[in-house]
């Protein structure tokens, strides 16, 4: 939790066989950014390089849940190549996402995520706050 938000960016929650988080945000863009922070929290990383390369991620999907899974899957694809993405700008318009990122190499991730799943995922809005549960297949 930070001083501006009455809720955490994300929280890791218990899950039987996999890993799971609940991500929060005042906007869909903030929700997606916080979901990415939770994703990297689950992965864990060591030895991040100081050099960064700027890049852009563009994704279109049929609904916001598919957009989120596709976005996190893109981050997973980068992680499999030893790259961590730092998101510095993220826009969501209708069913399209544009994220400006800095890519940096890491020595290793402490966990291996096989897939981002739709299991238990439903983006909802309560009291002005977007939230969703995300399950990662380990």
C-alpha atoms as an extended CHARMM CRD file, in Angstrom:
* protein
*
       138  EXT
         1         1  UNK       CA              0.0000000000        0.0000000000        0.0000000000  PROA      1               0.0000000000
         2         2  UNK       CA              1.2840000000        3.4870000000       -0.7420000000  PROA      2               0.0000000000
         3         3  UNK       CA              0.2790000000        6.8460000000        0.7160000000  PROA      3               0.0000000000
         4         4  UNK       CA             -2.0380000000        7.7600000000       -2.1730000000  PROA      4               0.0000000000
         5         5  UNK       CA             -3.9980000000        4.5040000000       -2.4890000000  PROA      5               0.0000000000
         6         6  UNK       CA             -6.1320000000        2.9410000000        0.2470000000  PROA      6               0.0000000000
         7         7  UNK       CA             -5.4170000000       -0.4840000000       -1.2980000000  PROA      7               0.0000000000
         8         8  UNK       CA             -2.2720000000       -2.3980000000       -2.2330000000  PROA      8               0.0000000000
         9         9  UNK       CA             -1.0620000000       -2.5000000000       -5.8510000000  PROA      9               0.0000000000
        10        10  UNK       CA             -1.4200000000       -6.2770000000       -5.6720000000  PROA      10              0.0000000000
        11        11  UNK       CA             -1.4360000000       -9.0110000000       -3.0820000000  PROA      11              0.0000000000
        12        12  UNK       CA             -0.2660000000      -12.5890000000       -3.3560000000  PROA      12              0.0000000000
        13        13  UNK       CA             -2.9880000000      -14.9970000000       -2.2820000000  PROA      13              0.0000000000
        14        14  UNK       CA             -2.8140000000      -18.7100000000       -1.4640000000  PROA      14              0.0000000000
        15        15  UNK       CA             -3.5500000000      -21.1470000000       -4.2700000000  PROA      15              0.0000000000
        16        16  UNK       CA             -3.5120000000      -24.9660000000       -4.1260000000  PROA      16              0.0000000000
        17        17  UNK       CA             -1.0470000000      -25.8720000000       -6.8590000000  PROA      17              0.0000000000
        18        18  UNK       CA             -0.1840000000      -22.6250000000       -8.6040000000  PROA      18              0.0000000000
        19        19  UNK       CA              0.5200000000      -18.9940000000       -7.6760000000  PROA      19              0.0000000000
        20        20  UNK       CA             -2.1340000000      -16.2850000000       -7.5820000000  PROA      20              0.0000000000
        21        21  UNK       CA             -2.4830000000      -12.5640000000       -7.0150000000  PROA      21              0.0000000000
        22        22  UNK       CA             -5.2410000000      -10.0090000000       -6.7930000000  PROA      22              0.0000000000
        23        23  UNK       CA             -4.3360000000       -6.7830000000       -8.6170000000  PROA      23              0.0000000000
        24        24  UNK       CA             -6.0090000000       -3.4130000000       -8.0050000000  PROA      24              0.0000000000
        25        25  UNK       CA             -6.1920000000       -0.0600000000       -9.7960000000  PROA      25              0.0000000000
        26        26  UNK       CA             -8.2110000000        3.1150000000      -10.1900000000  PROA      26              0.0000000000
        27        27  UNK       CA             -8.0820000000        2.6180000000      -13.9790000000  PROA      27              0.0000000000
        28        28  UNK       CA             -7.6070000000       -0.3680000000      -16.2690000000  PROA      28              0.0000000000
        29        29  UNK       CA             -4.1280000000        0.9310000000      -17.1050000000  PROA      29              0.0000000000
        30        30  UNK       CA             -3.2170000000        1.0420000000      -13.4170000000  PROA      30              0.0000000000
        31        31  UNK       CA             -4.7410000000       -2.4210000000      -12.8730000000  PROA      31              0.0000000000
        32        32  UNK       CA             -2.6360000000       -3.8590000000      -15.7170000000  PROA      32              0.0000000000
        33        33  UNK       CA              0.5290000000       -2.1420000000      -14.4240000000  PROA      33              0.0000000000
        34        34  UNK       CA             -0.0860000000       -3.5270000000      -10.9360000000  PROA      34              0.0000000000
        35        35  UNK       CA             -0.7700000000       -6.9900000000      -12.4030000000  PROA      35              0.0000000000
        36        36  UNK       CA              2.6560000000       -6.7910000000      -14.0630000000  PROA      36              0.0000000000
        37        37  UNK       CA              4.2490000000       -5.8920000000      -10.6980000000  PROA      37              0.0000000000
        38        38  UNK       CA              2.5480000000       -8.9320000000       -9.1610000000  PROA      38              0.0000000000
        39        39  UNK       CA              3.7460000000      -11.0950000000      -12.0560000000  PROA      39              0.0000000000
        40        40  UNK       CA              7.3540000000      -10.0340000000      -11.4280000000  PROA      40              0.0000000000
        41        41  UNK       CA              6.9010000000      -10.5030000000       -7.6930000000  PROA      41              0.0000000000
        42        42  UNK       CA              5.9290000000      -14.1480000000       -8.3260000000  PROA      42              0.0000000000
        43        43  UNK       CA              8.8680000000      -14.6290000000      -10.7210000000  PROA      43              0.0000000000
        44        44  UNK       CA             11.4470000000      -12.9940000000       -8.4770000000  PROA      44              0.0000000000
        45        45  UNK       CA             14.6320000000      -11.8080000000      -10.1640000000  PROA      45              0.0000000000
        46        46  UNK       CA             18.2960000000      -11.3380000000       -9.4020000000  PROA      46              0.0000000000
        47        47  UNK       CA             21.0530000000       -9.4420000000      -11.1180000000  PROA      47              0.0000000000
        48        48  UNK       CA             19.0790000000       -6.8820000000      -13.0830000000  PROA      48              0.0000000000
        49        49  UNK       CA             21.2820000000       -4.9700000000      -15.5180000000  PROA      49              0.0000000000
        50        50  UNK       CA             21.5790000000       -1.2050000000      -15.3040000000  PROA      50              0.0000000000
        51        51  UNK       CA             21.3210000000       -0.8320000000      -19.0900000000  PROA      51              0.0000000000
        52        52  UNK       CA             17.8250000000       -0.5180000000      -20.4830000000  PROA      52              0.0000000000
        53        53  UNK       CA             16.4050000000       -0.6870000000      -23.9880000000  PROA      53              0.0000000000
        54        54  UNK       CA             13.1890000000        1.1270000000      -24.8320000000  PROA      54              0.0000000000
        55        55  UNK       CA             10.4540000000       -0.8370000000      -26.6170000000  PROA      55              0.0000000000
        56        56  UNK       CA              6.6850000000       -0.8390000000      -27.1950000000  PROA      56              0.0000000000
        57        57  UNK       CA              4.1330000000       -3.6190000000      -26.6860000000  PROA      57              0.0000000000
        58        58  UNK       CA              0.9700000000       -3.4460000000      -28.8170000000  PROA      58              0.0000000000
        59        59  UNK       CA             -1.8920000000       -5.8920000000      -28.2240000000  PROA      59              0.0000000000
        60        60  UNK       CA             -5.4960000000       -6.1650000000      -29.3750000000  PROA      60              0.0000000000
        61        61  UNK       CA             -8.0420000000       -8.5830000000      -27.9260000000  PROA      61              0.0000000000
        62        62  UNK       CA            -11.7490000000       -9.3390000000      -27.9110000000  PROA      62              0.0000000000
        63        63  UNK       CA            -12.2420000000       -8.4010000000      -24.2100000000  PROA      63              0.0000000000
        64        64  UNK       CA            -10.3040000000       -6.9380000000      -21.2820000000  PROA      64              0.0000000000
        65        65  UNK       CA             -9.5750000000      -10.2980000000      -19.6200000000  PROA      65              0.0000000000
        66        66  UNK       CA             -8.0130000000      -11.5950000000      -22.8520000000  PROA      66              0.0000000000
        67        67  UNK       CA             -6.1120000000       -8.3230000000      -23.1570000000  PROA      67              0.0000000000
        68        68  UNK       CA             -4.6760000000       -8.7790000000      -19.6500000000  PROA      68              0.0000000000
        69        69  UNK       CA             -3.7360000000      -12.4230000000      -20.2040000000  PROA      69              0.0000000000
        70        70  UNK       CA             -2.1300000000      -11.5190000000      -23.5590000000  PROA      70              0.0000000000
        71        71  UNK       CA             -0.1830000000       -8.6690000000      -21.9490000000  PROA      71              0.0000000000
        72        72  UNK       CA              1.1340000000      -10.8290000000      -19.1000000000  PROA      72              0.0000000000
        73        73  UNK       CA              1.9120000000      -13.6120000000      -21.5800000000  PROA      73              0.0000000000
        74        74  UNK       CA              4.0180000000      -11.1380000000      -23.5590000000  PROA      74              0.0000000000
        75        75  UNK       CA              5.9180000000      -10.3100000000      -20.3480000000  PROA      75              0.0000000000
        76        76  UNK       CA              6.3140000000      -14.0640000000      -19.7540000000  PROA      76              0.0000000000
        77        77  UNK       CA              7.7440000000      -14.4800000000      -23.2700000000  PROA      77              0.0000000000
        78        78  UNK       CA             10.3200000000      -11.7720000000      -22.4800000000  PROA      78              0.0000000000
        79        79  UNK       CA             11.1010000000      -13.3780000000      -19.0980000000  PROA      79              0.0000000000
        80        80  UNK       CA             11.7960000000      -16.6940000000      -20.8230000000  PROA      80              0.0000000000
        81        81  UNK       CA             14.5190000000      -14.8070000000      -22.7450000000  PROA      81              0.0000000000
        82        82  UNK       CA             15.9680000000      -13.4120000000      -19.4850000000  PROA      82              0.0000000000
        83        83  UNK       CA             14.3870000000       -9.9870000000      -19.9110000000  PROA      83              0.0000000000
        84        84  UNK       CA             12.3910000000       -7.9930000000      -17.3790000000  PROA      84              0.0000000000
        85        85  UNK       CA             10.1630000000       -5.1630000000      -18.5850000000  PROA      85              0.0000000000
        86        86  UNK       CA              9.7630000000       -1.9520000000      -16.6170000000  PROA      86              0.0000000000
        87        87  UNK       CA              6.5140000000       -0.3050000000      -17.7030000000  PROA      87              0.0000000000
        88        88  UNK       CA              6.6470000000        3.4710000000      -17.7770000000  PROA      88              0.0000000000
        89        89  UNK       CA              3.5310000000        4.2400000000      -19.8220000000  PROA      89              0.0000000000
        90        90  UNK       CA              0.4700000000        2.0780000000      -20.4340000000  PROA      90              0.0000000000
        91        91  UNK       CA             -2.6730000000        3.0280000000      -22.3360000000  PROA      91              0.0000000000
        92        92  UNK       CA             -5.8070000000        0.9560000000      -22.8360000000  PROA      92              0.0000000000
        93        93  UNK       CA             -8.3770000000        2.0970000000      -25.3740000000  PROA      93              0.0000000000
        94        94  UNK       CA            -11.3900000000       -0.1140000000      -25.9950000000  PROA      94              0.0000000000
        95        95  UNK       CA             -9.7830000000       -3.5410000000      -26.4870000000  PROA      95              0.0000000000
        96        96  UNK       CA             -6.2770000000       -2.3820000000      -27.4140000000  PROA      96              0.0000000000
        97        97  UNK       CA             -3.1810000000       -1.9110000000      -25.2690000000  PROA      97              0.0000000000
        98        98  UNK       CA             -0.0630000000        0.1410000000      -25.8870000000  PROA      98              0.0000000000
        99        99  UNK       CA              2.7210000000       -0.1140000000      -23.3380000000  PROA      99              0.0000000000
       100       100  UNK       CA              6.0410000000        1.6930000000      -23.4220000000  PROA      100             0.0000000000
       101       101  UNK       CA              8.6270000000       -0.3570000000      -21.6010000000  PROA      101             0.0000000000
       102       102  UNK       CA             12.2850000000       -0.4880000000      -20.7340000000  PROA      102             0.0000000000
       103       103  UNK       CA             13.7470000000       -3.9560000000      -21.2200000000  PROA      103             0.0000000000
       104       104  UNK       CA             16.6140000000       -5.0440000000      -18.9990000000  PROA      104             0.0000000000
       105       105  UNK       CA             18.3650000000       -8.3490000000      -18.7190000000  PROA      105             0.0000000000
       106       106  UNK       CA             18.3880000000      -10.3360000000      -15.4880000000  PROA      106             0.0000000000
       107       107  UNK       CA             20.7210000000      -13.0920000000      -14.3520000000  PROA      107             0.0000000000
       108       108  UNK       CA             17.8530000000      -15.3590000000      -13.3460000000  PROA      108             0.0000000000
       109       109  UNK       CA             14.3010000000      -15.5810000000      -12.1130000000  PROA      109             0.0000000000
       110       110  UNK       CA             13.7280000000      -17.5720000000       -8.9220000000  PROA      110             0.0000000000
       111       111  UNK       CA             10.4930000000      -19.2060000000      -10.1470000000  PROA      111             0.0000000000
       112       112  UNK       CA              9.3190000000      -20.4650000000      -13.4940000000  PROA      112             0.0000000000
       113       113  UNK       CA              5.8260000000      -19.5660000000      -14.6610000000  PROA      113             0.0000000000
       114       114  UNK       CA              4.5200000000      -21.8940000000      -17.3800000000  PROA      114             0.0000000000
       115       115  UNK       CA              1.4480000000      -19.8480000000      -18.2650000000  PROA      115             0.0000000000
       116       116  UNK       CA             -0.8800000000      -17.0280000000      -17.3200000000  PROA      116             0.0000000000
       117       117  UNK       CA             -4.3650000000      -18.5230000000      -17.0260000000  PROA      117             0.0000000000
       118       118  UNK       CA             -7.9690000000      -17.4060000000      -17.3410000000  PROA      118             0.0000000000
       119       119  UNK       CA             -8.7460000000      -19.5910000000      -14.2940000000  PROA      119             0.0000000000
       120       120  UNK       CA            -10.7550000000      -17.5140000000      -11.7560000000  PROA      120             0.0000000000
       121       121  UNK       CA            -10.1470000000      -14.2840000000      -13.7460000000  PROA      121             0.0000000000
       122       122  UNK       CA            -12.8670000000      -11.6730000000      -13.9870000000  PROA      122             0.0000000000
       123       123  UNK       CA            -12.0610000000       -7.9690000000      -14.0710000000  PROA      123             0.0000000000
       124       124  UNK       CA            -14.6070000000       -6.1020000000      -11.9860000000  PROA      124             0.0000000000
       125       125  UNK       CA            -15.0450000000       -2.6750000000      -10.4560000000  PROA      125             0.0000000000
       126       126  UNK       CA            -16.0270000000       -2.1440000000       -6.8150000000  PROA      126             0.0000000000
       127       127  UNK       CA            -16.3050000000        1.2380000000       -5.1370000000  PROA      127             0.0000000000
       128       128  UNK       CA            -14.4120000000        2.8770000000       -8.0320000000  PROA      128             0.0000000000
       129       129  UNK       CA            -11.5460000000        0.3750000000       -7.9330000000  PROA      129             0.0000000000
       130       130  UNK       CA            -10.8000000000       -2.2070000000      -10.6170000000  PROA      130             0.0000000000
       131       131  UNK       CA             -9.6470000000       -5.5980000000       -9.3760000000  PROA      131             0.0000000000
       132       132  UNK       CA             -9.0030000000       -9.0740000000      -10.6750000000  PROA      132             0.0000000000
       133       133  UNK       CA             -7.6060000000      -12.4020000000       -9.5630000000  PROA      133             0.0000000000
       134       134  UNK       CA             -4.8030000000      -13.8250000000      -11.7030000000  PROA      134             0.0000000000
       135       135  UNK       CA             -3.6300000000      -17.4360000000      -11.4760000000  PROA      135             0.0000000000
       136       136  UNK       CA             -0.1850000000      -18.3880000000      -12.7860000000  PROA      136             0.0000000000
       137       137  UNK       CA              0.5310000000      -21.9850000000      -13.7700000000  PROA      137             0.0000000000
       138       138  UNK       CA              3.8780000000      -22.9480000000      -12.2010000000  PROA      138             0.0000000000
